[in-house]
Amino acid sequence: STAVRNLEYIEAFGLTHKRIGVYIWLLVVLTGLCFTIIKIEKKKSLWYLLRTNSWSTFIILLVYALFSWDRIIVRHNLS
């Protein structure tokens, strides 16, 4: 529901850095939940959970940094 509300805010008020941050946060939480489910089902250690969540967050933020978000925001809001 948060993703849907965020999309509605983007359509109504435009794209901002904070709204992009909401999607990044939701992606980090979703990957964390997936790794938690894997940990429980396959009886992995706490070290596995910390390692995989840390690496997945690092990779998500690294990919996030590859884009020029200011340019994307301006193009979206002007269209």
Order of alpha helices (4+ residues) and beta strands (2+ residues): alpha-alpha-alpha-alpha
